[in-house]
Amino acid sequence: MSAPPAILVFGALMSVIALVGSVTLVLREATLFRILPMLVAFASGSLIRSTFFLMIPASIKHADNT
């Protein structure tokens, strides 16, 4: 897949993922409490991924330059 179609596909995918928050506004309370742990786990996993794949290598690279 070349770059422009990939950008469009993954941009659309990220938009769909971002809409999860607005979907929670129309859910019944029982349904929301059932899926809330999965949403929190997804958010936590995103933060941990960001730490391990972005911040730690950047800090190691910065430490090597000093």
Buried (B, 14 or more C-beta within 10 A) or exposed (E): EEEEEEEEEEEEEEEEEEEEEEEEEEEEEEEBEEEEEEEEEEEEEEEEEEEEEEEEEEEEEEEEEE
